[in-house]
Amino acid sequence: MRRKFRISRGEKPTSGPTTPSLTDQPEGGPGTPVPSARASWQDRITIDPAIVVGKPVVKGTRLAVEWLVGLLAQGWTEDQILKNYPGVAHEDILACLAYASEVLRSESAFPLPSSR
């Protein structure tokens, strides 16, 4: 039986475990200050209706966030991406992952009752 879900963006669950923020994870180990992940991806990701039909892209390129995240999901290494796409920097890849994380964090799925 296939379950139906309603996807909602921006709604926060009223109970249940909380998901740690990217800013909760220090890059250099315990005690290292971490810049805001939100500011980080916003500096490198842009959404413009005139570029790739408004999909989020790395600033200054036509490379969509979904494309770069998809390459990582297919097993590409960061080095492979950087060699094949010279306009992309390490920080751009991190920004894509931070953007994807924030978008997914803002979505909630609620099972809908099945109609019999």
C-alpha positions, 0 to 999 in steps of 0.5 A: 500500500502506498502512503500519501504525505502532505509536504509543508515548508516552514512548519516546525513540528510541535514535538519530537527530536530536534535536528542539530543546526549546521552552526552547532557543528564546529569545523575545527573541533570543540570550542572553535567558533562557527560562522552562520551557515545561513549567511554562508550559503546566502553569500554563494547561492542565488535565485534569479528567474532569468538563470536556469528558470529560477533554480538556486545556482552557484553565483556567477555560474549556471550550475544548479545546486541540485546538479552539484548535490546530485553529483555528490549523491552519485559518488563524485568526489569534491576533487572531481567536481572542482576539476570538472567545473573550474568555476566552482570552489570548495566553499560553493560545494559547502554552500550547496550542502548547507542550502539543501540542508536548510530546505530539507529542514524546513519541510515536514511530511505528514501521513494522510489518512488513506481513502478506502 
